[in-house]
Amino acid sequence: MKEQEAIDYLDNLQVGEFITVNIPVFSGEYIASTCIYMGKDDEGRYILKDESFFKMSKDFMIKNKISIDKEFDGDKAFDIYKDIKKEQENKEKQKHKKNRDAR
């Protein structure tokens, strides 16, 4: 999907769904990155996560000709999901530790 079609698709995507973001690097070459959609920030930018979190505005996507695909790498998606679960577990452990230390 090209710029506007990709934006329309992202606007209807649910948090937690996976996509492939195609980021142009030079003259027709792209880096395809499997990402999980994490929602929008207060400024309306799309929040995505692959190995790290990143944000993209609609203008940035159009200007840089970023496209997306509905298909994604299942193995990569599973790794991203595991990382998110691990982060959530670590936050929960820290929360319990702080509560215990406060006593």
CORMO-V380113 format. One record per helix or strand of 3 or more residues. SS is the DSSP state (H for helix, E for strand). FROM is the first residue (numbers start at 1). TO is the last residue. If there is no record, write none. Layout:
ss = <SS/SS>
from = <FROM/FROM>
to = <TO/TO>
//
This chain:
ss = <H/E/E/E/E/H/E/H>
from = <3/18/29/46/53/58/67/74>
to = <11/26/40/49/56/63/69/102>
//
